[in-house]
């Protein structure tokens, strides 16, 4: 395979996802305040946001685009 391109997802992209999600979690927390199962799901999502907030310097997503090579293969030995 040949590398076509690659990039690291920038911090801004994470916050473009997490900030609206945070608002939704807050809203749904009020709606489902008496539903333990729903609150557990929301707490899990909240924990993900907090993990990113705390540790974003140490992890992220990297993406690569590959294409099947058009070069001749070396004979197998």
C-alpha atoms as an extended CHARMM CRD file, in Angstrom:
* protein
*
        77  EXT
         1         1  UNK       CA              0.0000000000        0.0000000000        0.0000000000  PROA      1               0.0000000000
         2         2  UNK       CA              1.0610000000        3.5670000000       -0.6590000000  PROA      2               0.0000000000
         3         3  UNK       CA              0.4260000000        6.4050000000        1.7480000000  PROA      3               0.0000000000
         4         4  UNK       CA             -1.8750000000        8.9850000000        0.1710000000  PROA      4               0.0000000000
         5         5  UNK       CA             -2.0770000000       11.2720000000        3.1990000000  PROA      5               0.0000000000
         6         6  UNK       CA             -2.4240000000       11.4910000000        6.9440000000  PROA      6               0.0000000000
         7         7  UNK       CA             -3.4660000000       13.9290000000        9.6520000000  PROA      7               0.0000000000
         8         8  UNK       CA             -4.0690000000       14.2410000000       13.3720000000  PROA      8               0.0000000000
         9         9  UNK       CA             -7.5520000000       15.3650000000       14.3750000000  PROA      9               0.0000000000
        10        10  UNK       CA             -7.0510000000       18.9090000000       15.7270000000  PROA      10              0.0000000000
        11        11  UNK       CA             -8.1980000000       19.9360000000       19.2020000000  PROA      11              0.0000000000
        12        12  UNK       CA            -10.7780000000       22.3060000000       17.7140000000  PROA      12              0.0000000000
        13        13  UNK       CA            -12.5330000000       19.3600000000       16.0620000000  PROA      13              0.0000000000
        14        14  UNK       CA            -12.8650000000       17.5960000000       19.4070000000  PROA      14              0.0000000000
        15        15  UNK       CA            -14.4530000000       20.6690000000       20.9920000000  PROA      15              0.0000000000
        16        16  UNK       CA            -16.7600000000       21.1490000000       18.0030000000  PROA      16              0.0000000000
        17        17  UNK       CA            -18.1340000000       17.7540000000       18.9950000000  PROA      17              0.0000000000
        18        18  UNK       CA            -17.8800000000       17.9080000000       22.7900000000  PROA      18              0.0000000000
        19        19  UNK       CA            -19.3410000000       21.3670000000       23.4890000000  PROA      19              0.0000000000
        20        20  UNK       CA            -22.7330000000       20.6910000000       21.8430000000  PROA      20              0.0000000000
        21        21  UNK       CA            -22.6990000000       17.2250000000       23.4080000000  PROA      21              0.0000000000
        22        22  UNK       CA            -22.1500000000       18.8000000000       26.8300000000  PROA      22              0.0000000000
        23        23  UNK       CA            -25.2130000000       20.9980000000       26.3450000000  PROA      23              0.0000000000
        24        24  UNK       CA            -27.2810000000       17.9900000000       25.3040000000  PROA      24              0.0000000000
        25        25  UNK       CA            -26.1020000000       15.9900000000       28.3200000000  PROA      25              0.0000000000
        26        26  UNK       CA            -27.1490000000       18.8460000000       30.6060000000  PROA      26              0.0000000000
        27        27  UNK       CA            -30.5840000000       19.0960000000       28.9670000000  PROA      27              0.0000000000
        28        28  UNK       CA            -31.1940000000       15.3540000000       28.9950000000  PROA      28              0.0000000000
        29        29  UNK       CA            -30.0100000000       15.1130000000       32.5970000000  PROA      29              0.0000000000
        30        30  UNK       CA            -32.9440000000       17.3160000000       33.5850000000  PROA      30              0.0000000000
        31        31  UNK       CA            -35.4230000000       15.4220000000       31.4400000000  PROA      31              0.0000000000
        32        32  UNK       CA            -34.3150000000       12.0000000000       32.7180000000  PROA      32              0.0000000000
        33        33  UNK       CA            -33.3900000000       12.9720000000       36.2780000000  PROA      33              0.0000000000
        34        34  UNK       CA            -35.4920000000       10.1010000000       37.6680000000  PROA      34              0.0000000000
        35        35  UNK       CA            -34.2690000000        7.4570000000       35.2100000000  PROA      35              0.0000000000
        36        36  UNK       CA            -31.1880000000        5.7220000000       36.6190000000  PROA      36              0.0000000000
        37        37  UNK       CA            -30.4120000000        3.8800000000       33.3850000000  PROA      37              0.0000000000
        38        38  UNK       CA            -30.5300000000        7.0480000000       31.2810000000  PROA      38              0.0000000000
        39        39  UNK       CA            -28.4450000000        8.9280000000       33.8400000000  PROA      39              0.0000000000
        40        40  UNK       CA            -25.8080000000        6.1790000000       33.7350000000  PROA      40              0.0000000000
        41        41  UNK       CA            -25.4980000000        6.6210000000       29.9670000000  PROA      41              0.0000000000
        42        42  UNK       CA            -25.2310000000       10.3950000000       30.3460000000  PROA      42              0.0000000000
        43        43  UNK       CA            -22.6200000000       10.0390000000       33.0870000000  PROA      43              0.0000000000
        44        44  UNK       CA            -20.5450000000        7.8310000000       30.8050000000  PROA      44              0.0000000000
        45        45  UNK       CA            -20.6640000000       10.4680000000       28.0590000000  PROA      45              0.0000000000
        46        46  UNK       CA            -19.7850000000       13.1620000000       30.5880000000  PROA      46              0.0000000000
        47        47  UNK       CA            -16.8050000000       11.1050000000       31.7370000000  PROA      47              0.0000000000
        48        48  UNK       CA            -15.5420000000       10.9720000000       28.1430000000  PROA      48              0.0000000000
        49        49  UNK       CA            -15.6460000000       14.7760000000       27.9100000000  PROA      49              0.0000000000
        50        50  UNK       CA            -13.8400000000       15.1140000000       31.2290000000  PROA      50              0.0000000000
        51        51  UNK       CA            -11.1770000000       12.6270000000       30.1320000000  PROA      51              0.0000000000
        52        52  UNK       CA            -10.5020000000       14.6610000000       27.0120000000  PROA      52              0.0000000000
        53        53  UNK       CA            -10.4540000000       17.9110000000       28.9830000000  PROA      53              0.0000000000
        54        54  UNK       CA             -7.9270000000       16.4320000000       31.4210000000  PROA      54              0.0000000000
        55        55  UNK       CA             -5.7270000000       14.3880000000       29.0700000000  PROA      55              0.0000000000
        56        56  UNK       CA             -6.0460000000       15.8920000000       25.5770000000  PROA      56              0.0000000000
        57        57  UNK       CA             -2.2960000000       16.5080000000       25.4530000000  PROA      57              0.0000000000
        58        58  UNK       CA             -1.6570000000       12.7690000000       25.6730000000  PROA      58              0.0000000000
        59        59  UNK       CA             -4.0320000000       11.2240000000       23.1640000000  PROA      59              0.0000000000
        60        60  UNK       CA             -5.9170000000       11.8680000000       19.9610000000  PROA      60              0.0000000000
        61        61  UNK       CA             -6.9230000000       10.3560000000       16.6610000000  PROA      61              0.0000000000
        62        62  UNK       CA             -4.6570000000        9.9340000000       13.6850000000  PROA      62              0.0000000000
        63        63  UNK       CA             -6.0200000000        9.1480000000       10.2450000000  PROA      63              0.0000000000
        64        64  UNK       CA             -4.2530000000        7.6710000000        7.2590000000  PROA      64              0.0000000000
        65        65  UNK       CA             -5.3790000000        7.2090000000        3.6770000000  PROA      65              0.0000000000
        66        66  UNK       CA             -3.8180000000        4.2790000000        1.8630000000  PROA      66              0.0000000000
        67        67  UNK       CA             -4.1170000000        3.0510000000       -1.6870000000  PROA      67              0.0000000000
        68        68  UNK       CA             -3.2640000000       -0.3670000000       -2.9720000000  PROA      68              0.0000000000
        69        69  UNK       CA              0.1490000000       -0.0860000000       -4.5600000000  PROA      69              0.0000000000
        70        70  UNK       CA              0.4030000000       -0.0920000000       -8.3290000000  PROA      70              0.0000000000
        71        71  UNK       CA              4.1140000000       -0.9170000000       -8.1770000000  PROA      71              0.0000000000
        72        72  UNK       CA              5.2350000000       -4.3900000000       -9.1540000000  PROA      72              0.0000000000
        73        73  UNK       CA              5.5630000000       -6.7720000000       -6.2450000000  PROA      73              0.0000000000
        74        74  UNK       CA              8.9080000000       -8.3040000000       -5.3920000000  PROA      74              0.0000000000
        75        75  UNK       CA              9.0060000000      -12.0390000000       -5.9880000000  PROA      75              0.0000000000
        76        76  UNK       CA              8.4900000000      -14.0600000000       -2.8320000000  PROA      76              0.0000000000
        77        77  UNK       CA             11.4290000000      -16.1200000000       -1.6670000000  PROA      77              0.0000000000
